């Protein structure tokens, strides 16, 4: 259980720190043609609705409780890799959720040119879930 919370906290903090650095230190796009760092605000009109934001908090809490339940029941989250993956996904989701609650937009900054701009929370969500599912399939 501790690895899940540790990974979630580390990802959350790292996500928030990188977003803050991009917002306060970046004067314009930097990087090479295949990878640029530039601040983009992902806005959705629905982020302005209090009910939607409250629903996102409830959904995140339910996901966290489900992860703990799956771990305690031994049904899904068995190994350290699965715990780390689920923790990364929860931490990344918490980082983007905080953006929506606090700013009414998500701060994205990694631009590959051929893919929509994203942030480290997005990487943690996708990568963490892939690790978790892979660990279940491979029984790692």
Phi and psi restraints in degrees (value plus and minus 20) as a CYANA .aco file:
   2 UNK   PHI     -81.1   -41.1
   2 UNK   PSI     -61.2   -21.2
   3 UNK   PHI     -80.5   -40.5
   3 UNK   PSI     -56.9   -16.9
   4 UNK   PHI     -80.5   -40.5
   4 UNK   PSI     -70.5   -30.5
   5 UNK   PHI     -87.1   -47.1
   5 UNK   PSI     -56.7   -16.7
   6 UNK   PHI     -85.0   -45.0
   6 UNK   PSI     -68.3   -28.3
   7 UNK   PHI     -83.6   -43.6
   7 UNK   PSI     -60.4   -20.4
   8 UNK   PHI     -81.3   -41.3
   8 UNK   PSI     -64.9   -24.9
   9 UNK   PHI     -86.6   -46.6
   9 UNK   PSI     -63.5   -23.5
  10 UNK   PHI     -83.5   -43.5
  10 UNK   PSI     -65.4   -25.4
  11 UNK   PHI     -83.6   -43.6
  11 UNK   PSI     -64.7   -24.7
  12 UNK   PHI     -77.9   -37.9
  12 UNK   PSI     -70.1   -30.1
  13 UNK   PHI     -84.3   -44.3
  13 UNK   PSI     -64.2   -24.2
  14 UNK   PHI     -83.0   -43.0
  14 UNK   PSI     -60.9   -20.9
  15 UNK   PHI     -80.9   -40.9
  15 UNK   PSI     -67.5   -27.5
  16 UNK   PHI     -86.6   -46.6
  16 UNK   PSI     -58.6   -18.6
  17 UNK   PHI     -84.9   -44.9
  17 UNK   PSI     -66.0   -26.0
  18 UNK   PHI     -85.0   -45.0
  18 UNK   PSI     -58.8   -18.8
  19 UNK   PHI     -83.7   -43.7
  19 UNK   PSI     -60.8   -20.8
  20 UNK   PHI     -85.3   -45.3
  20 UNK   PSI     -62.6   -22.6
  21 UNK   PHI     -81.8   -41.8
  21 UNK   PSI     -64.8   -24.8
  22 UNK   PHI     -81.4   -41.4
  22 UNK   PSI     -61.2   -21.2
  23 UNK   PHI     -92.5   -52.5
  23 UNK   PSI     -53.7   -13.7
  24 UNK   PHI    -118.9   -78.9
  24 UNK   PSI     -43.8    -3.8
  25 UNK   PHI    -131.4   -91.4
  25 UNK   PSI     -38.0     2.0
  26 UNK   PHI    -108.6   -68.6
  26 UNK   PSI      98.0   138.0
  27 UNK   PHI    -107.1   -67.1
  27 UNK   PSI     -44.5    -4.5
  28 UNK   PHI    -192.0  -152.0
  28 UNK   PSI     159.5   199.5
  29 UNK   PHI     -80.3   -40.3
  29 UNK   PSI     118.3   158.3
  30 UNK   PHI    -153.3  -113.3
  30 UNK   PSI     136.4   176.4
  31 UNK   PHI     110.5   150.5
  31 UNK   PSI    -184.6  -144.6
  32 UNK   PHI    -130.7   -90.7
  32 UNK   PSI     148.4   188.4
  33 UNK   PHI     -74.5   -34.5
  33 UNK   PSI     -54.4   -14.4
  34 UNK   PHI    -104.7   -64.7
  34 UNK   PSI     -38.0     2.0
  35 UNK   PHI    -167.8  -127.8
  35 UNK   PSI      92.2   132.2
  36 UNK   PHI    -139.5   -99.5
  36 UNK   PSI     129.7   169.7
  37 UNK   PHI    -127.9   -87.9
  37 UNK   PSI      97.1   137.1
  38 UNK   PHI    -169.6  -129.6
  38 UNK   PSI     121.4   161.4
  39 UNK   PHI     -99.4   -59.4
  39 UNK   PSI     106.6   146.6
  40 UNK   PHI    -152.4  -112.4
  40 UNK   PSI     115.7   155.7
  41 UNK   PHI    -121.3   -81.3
  41 UNK   PSI      94.7   134.7
  42 UNK   PHI    -106.1   -66.1
  42 UNK   PSI      85.8   125.8
  43 UNK   PHI    -130.0   -90.0
  43 UNK   PSI     119.1   159.1
  44 UNK   PHI    -149.8  -109.8
  44 UNK   PSI     119.8   159.8
  45 UNK   PHI     -79.3   -39.3
  45 UNK   PSI     -52.6   -12.6
  46 UNK   PHI     -87.2   -47.2
  46 UNK   PSI     -41.0    -1.0
  47 UNK   PHI     -84.0   -44.0
  47 UNK   PSI     -40.0     0.0
  48 UNK   PHI     -98.8   -58.8
  48 UNK   PSI     -35.3     4.7
  49 UNK   PHI    -105.6   -65.6
  49 UNK   PSI     100.9   140.9
  50 UNK   PHI     -78.6   -38.6
  50 UNK   PSI     -57.1   -17.1
  51 UNK   PHI     -84.7   -44.7
  51 UNK   PSI     -58.3   -18.3
  52 UNK   PHI     -85.9   -45.9
  52 UNK   PSI     -64.4   -24.4
  53 UNK   PHI     -83.0   -43.0
  53 UNK   PSI     -60.2   -20.2
  54 UNK   PHI     -83.7   -43.7
  54 UNK   PSI     -59.6   -19.6
  55 UNK   PHI     -84.1   -44.1
  55 UNK   PSI     -58.6   -18.6
  56 UNK   PHI     -82.6   -42.6
  56 UNK   PSI     -60.1   -20.1
  57 UNK   PHI     -83.7   -43.7
  57 UNK   PSI     -64.0   -24.0
  58 UNK   PHI     -82.7   -42.7
  58 UNK   PSI     -63.9   -23.9
  59 UNK   PHI     -82.7   -42.7
  59 UNK   PSI     -62.4   -22.4
  60 UNK   PHI     -82.8   -42.8
  60 UNK   PSI     -63.8   -23.8
  61 UNK   PHI     -82.2   -42.2
  61 UNK   PSI     -61.2   -21.2
  62 UNK   PHI     -84.3   -44.3
  62 UNK   PSI     -59.3   -19.3
  63 UNK   PHI     -84.4   -44.4
  63 UNK   PSI     -61.9   -21.9
  64 UNK   PHI     -84.5   -44.5
  64 UNK   PSI     -63.3   -23.3
  65 UNK   PHI     -84.9   -44.9
  65 UNK   PSI     -57.6   -17.6
  66 UNK   PHI     -85.1   -45.1
  66 UNK   PSI     -60.4   -20.4
  67 UNK   PHI     -82.6   -42.6
  67 UNK   PSI     -62.9   -22.9
  68 UNK   PHI     -85.3   -45.3
  68 UNK   PSI     -63.5   -23.5
  69 UNK   PHI     -82.3   -42.3
  69 UNK   PSI     -64.4   -24.4
  70 UNK   PHI     -82.7   -42.7
  70 UNK   PSI     -56.6   -16.6
  71 UNK   PHI     -87.3   -47.3
  71 UNK   PSI     -69.6   -29.6
  72 UNK   PHI     -84.8   -44.8
  72 UNK   PSI     -55.1   -15.1
  73 UNK   PHI     -97.0   -57.0
  73 UNK   PSI     -39.5     0.5
  74 UNK   PHI      57.0    97.0
  74 UNK   PSI      -7.6    32.4
  75 UNK   PHI    -100.1   -60.1
  75 UNK   PSI     -52.9   -12.9
  76 UNK   PHI    -153.7  -113.7
  76 UNK   PSI     -79.9   -39.9
  77 UNK   PHI    -105.8   -65.8
  77 UNK   PSI      71.0   111.0
  78 UNK   PHI    -117.8   -77.8
  78 UNK   PSI     -74.8   -34.8
  79 UNK   PHI    -115.9   -75.9
  79 UNK   PSI     154.8   194.8
  80 UNK   PHI     -82.7   -42.7
  80 UNK   PSI     -56.9   -16.9
  81 UNK   PHI     -84.1   -44.1
  81 UNK   PSI     -62.0   -22.0
  82 UNK   PHI     -85.4   -45.4
  82 UNK   PSI     -62.5   -22.5
  83 UNK   PHI     -82.1   -42.1
  83 UNK   PSI     -63.6   -23.6
  84 UNK   PHI     -83.0   -43.0
  84 UNK   PSI     -63.0   -23.0
  85 UNK   PHI     -82.9   -42.9
  85 UNK   PSI     -67.1   -27.1
  86 UNK   PHI     -85.5   -45.5
  86 UNK   PSI     -59.1   -19.1
  87 UNK   PHI     -81.7   -41.7
  87 UNK   PSI     -62.7   -22.7
  88 UNK   PHI     -82.0   -42.0
  88 UNK   PSI     -63.6   -23.6
  89 UNK   PHI     -83.2   -43.2
  89 UNK   PSI     -63.8   -23.8
  90 UNK   PHI     -86.6   -46.6
  90 UNK   PSI     -60.2   -20.2
  91 UNK   PHI     -85.3   -45.3
  91 UNK   PSI     -61.6   -21.6
  92 UNK   PHI     -84.8   -44.8
  92 UNK   PSI     -63.0   -23.0
  93 UNK   PHI     -82.9   -42.9
  93 UNK   PSI     -58.8   -18.8
  94 UNK   PHI     -84.7   -44.7
  94 UNK   PSI     -57.2   -17.2
  95 UNK   PHI     -84.0   -44.0
  95 UNK   PSI     -66.0   -26.0
  96 UNK   PHI     -89.6   -49.6
  96 UNK   PSI     -55.2   -15.2
  97 UNK   PHI     -83.1   -43.1
  97 UNK   PSI     -62.2   -22.2
  98 UNK   PHI     -81.4   -41.4
  98 UNK   PSI     -60.4   -20.4
  99 UNK   PHI     -77.1   -37.1
  99 UNK   PSI     -67.3   -27.3
 100 UNK   PHI     -84.3   -44.3
 100 UNK   PSI     -61.8   -21.8
 101 UNK   PHI     -88.9   -48.9
 101 UNK   PSI     -60.9   -20.9
 102 UNK   PHI    -107.0   -67.0
 102 UNK   PSI     -60.8   -20.8
 103 UNK   PHI    -130.7   -90.7
 103 UNK   PSI     -36.4     3.6
 104 UNK   PHI      50.2    90.2
 104 UNK   PSI      -1.6    38.4
 105 UNK   PHI    -177.4  -137.4
 105 UNK   PSI     142.2   182.2
 106 UNK   PHI    -123.9   -83.9
 106 UNK   PSI     113.8   153.8
 107 UNK   PHI    -106.5   -66.5
 107 UNK   PSI      96.8   136.8
 108 UNK   PHI    -132.3   -92.3
 108 UNK   PSI     132.4   172.4
 109 UNK   PHI    -173.4  -133.4
 109 UNK   PSI     -27.0    13.0
 110 UNK   PHI    -115.9   -75.9
 110 UNK   PSI      95.8   135.8
 111 UNK   PHI    -139.0   -99.0
 111 UNK   PSI      91.5   131.5
 112 UNK   PHI    -110.3   -70.3
 112 UNK   PSI     -27.3    12.7
 113 UNK   PHI      69.0   109.0
 113 UNK   PSI     -62.9   -22.9
 114 UNK   PHI    -123.2   -83.2
 114 UNK   PSI     -20.1    19.9
 115 UNK   PHI    -152.0  -112.0
 115 UNK   PSI     132.1   172.1
 116 UNK   PHI     -78.5   -38.5
 116 UNK   PSI     127.4   167.4
 117 UNK   PHI     -83.4   -43.4
 117 UNK   PSI     119.2   159.2
 118 UNK   PHI    -160.7  -120.7
 118 UNK   PSI    -197.0  -157.0
 119 UNK   PHI    -153.5  -113.5
 119 UNK   PSI     159.7   199.7
 120 UNK   PHI     -88.0   -48.0
 120 UNK   PSI     -48.8    -8.8
 121 UNK   PHI     -82.3   -42.3
 121 UNK   PSI     -61.3   -21.3
 122 UNK   PHI     -82.4   -42.4
 122 UNK   PSI     -62.1   -22.1
 123 UNK   PHI     -82.3   -42.3
 123 UNK   PSI     -62.5   -22.5
 124 UNK   PHI     -86.3   -46.3
 124 UNK   PSI     -58.6   -18.6
 125 UNK   PHI     -84.1   -44.1
 125 UNK   PSI     -74.5   -34.5
 126 UNK   PHI     -86.9   -46.9
 126 UNK   PSI     -70.2   -30.2
 127 UNK   PHI     -83.2   -43.2
 127 UNK   PSI     -61.3   -21.3
 128 UNK   PHI     -83.1   -43.1
 128 UNK   PSI     -64.1   -24.1
 129 UNK   PHI     -87.2   -47.2
 129 UNK   PSI     -57.8   -17.8
 130 UNK   PHI     -81.7   -41.7
 130 UNK   PSI     -64.4   -24.4
 131 UNK   PHI     -80.6   -40.6
 131 UNK   PSI     -64.4   -24.4
 132 UNK   PHI     -82.4   -42.4
 132 UNK   PSI     -68.1   -28.1
 133 UNK   PHI     -87.0   -47.0
 133 UNK   PSI     -59.6   -19.6
 134 UNK   PHI     -81.7   -41.7
 134 UNK   PSI     -61.5   -21.5
 135 UNK   PHI     -85.0   -45.0
 135 UNK   PSI     -51.1   -11.1
 136 UNK   PHI     -92.6   -52.6
 136 UNK   PSI     -65.2   -25.2
 137 UNK   PHI     -86.8   -46.8
 137 UNK   PSI     -63.7   -23.7
 138 UNK   PHI    -104.9   -64.9
 138 UNK   PSI     -27.8    12.2
 139 UNK   PHI      36.0    76.0
 139 UNK   PSI      26.0    66.0
